Amino acid sequence: MGSIHPVALALLILIVVGLVGFIIHTFRRGRTFSGYQELTGDAQQIAKSLNGEIFRDGNDLVISGNYRKMPAIVRFSYDENTPGLNLHAKAKATFSMSVAPKGERAAEGRALVRTPDDMFDARFYTRTDHPTQAKMFVGGKVVIQHLQKLCCSPHTFFSITTGAMELSELTIPTPYTGHHVTDHLESMAKLARALEDMPGAETIKVHKLEKEKSHIIRGAIVVGIIAAVITVYAATSGPRGGISVHELADTEPPPAGMTPLDASQIQRLRGWRLATAEDFGPTARAWLRDNGQDISGRVTGDFSGRNVLRDVAYVLVDPEGHRRVVVIVDGINLYDAEYPEIAGLARIPKGAIADIDWGKYPPQGTPDGDGVLIIRKRGDLGAGLVLFTNERRVVSAVPVNFTQIRLR
C-alpha cells in the first residue's frame, strides 16, 4: 500500500479536527441548556443583545457580555433560596443604595430615602448609607422612571454598590423572558449613564467584558492546524533543529501568585500584579503582623460558607500604581473594583463579623461565610470596608475602627 501524500494527510487532519470540534460544540450546547430547554430561544436573544456568551455555572444558566457598553451578567436559577433571575451590571457608582418591596426583609442601608414618587415609596423601601448622593440620584426624572420599570413586581430587589448595580427577581419571569430581561438591561443602562454624572464617578473604572474563548474547540483546531503545517513542512524541507514552544503559542501567563483558574475569571489582567507588603501602609502592616496574619495581596477564605477554603480575594497593582480588589467566590468573580489606594487586606472569620462595632448602622443580612477586610487609606482607622456575601449578594459596611476587628 502506497504512502499518503503529505498534503492529503494534512487535509485529512483538518477534516478530523473539524468533526471533533463540531461534536464537542453539539455536546456542550446540549449540556448548557440541560434543565433550561424552555429558555433556549430567550437566552439566545439575550446573548445577542449582549454580544455575549452562554454558559453554565453549577446549576445556573448564565449569559455574560456588554449591553450598550455596560458590562452585564444575566443569571437564571431553579435552585431553592436563590433568585430565579439575577442581573449584575458594572457602573460608575460611588455610593450604595438598595430597594426592596415593603413587607419583605428591610433593605440594606442606614437611612430611609424618599423618592419623588409617593406611589413608588408606598410599594418599596429605598435605603442607603450615603443619603446625600442617593437623594441626588433618585431626584432625577429619568432615574425614578427607570427605577419604576425595574421594580416591576412585589418580588423585585434592586441595589447599587461601589462600581456595580444588581437586580433580583424571586422567580424567572414568563412568558417573553427575553424581552423582559432586555427591557431591564435597557433601564439599567440608563441608570448607569445617570451614575456617570454623579460627583466622583470619574474615580470608578468600568471595563468591557471580553468573550471567553472556547479553549477546547479552539485548542483542538489550533493543534490540528499546527500538526497539518508541521506534517507538510517536515515532508517538504530538510532537517532542522527543534521547534520552540514560543514559536507555536504566545500566551499571557497569570500574575505571579495567582492560579490560572482564578485568572480565567478576571478581565484585563495584562500589566497587573499582586500587591506585596511594600504596597500596603505601615499601620495596616503592623496591625496585620500583630494579629499573626500574612501580609499579602492574596487572601483565601470560606466566603461562600460551604466549608471549603477555595474562595479568594486579591489586591492587584498596575504600573501606574492603581489598586484593584477582586473577590472570587465559588469560582465566580463577584466583586471587581478599583480604588485610589489600598493599605491592607485581610480575612475576617465568619464568627467575628457579629462582634464588629458598626456604630449606629450595622449591615443588613447574615454572612454566608468569612468576610474580607479592605483597608482603603493609610493612617485612617475608619477607612476599613468589610465585604461578605449574603445569598450570593455582596454586602458592604464600614466598621468604626478596623483595628478592633478580631482576625483569628
Helices and strands as residue ranges (DSSP letters): H 6-32, G 37-39, H 40-50, E 53-57, E 60-67, E 70-76, E 85-90, E 97-101, E 111-112, H 118-123, E 124-128, H 131-138, H 141-150, E 156-161, E 164-169, H 177-196, G 201-203, H 215-236, H 245-248, H 260-263, E 273-274, G 277-279, H 282-290, E 298-301, E 311-317, E 323-329, E 332-339, E 344-348, H 350-353, E 371-375, E 384-390, E 393-397, G 402-404
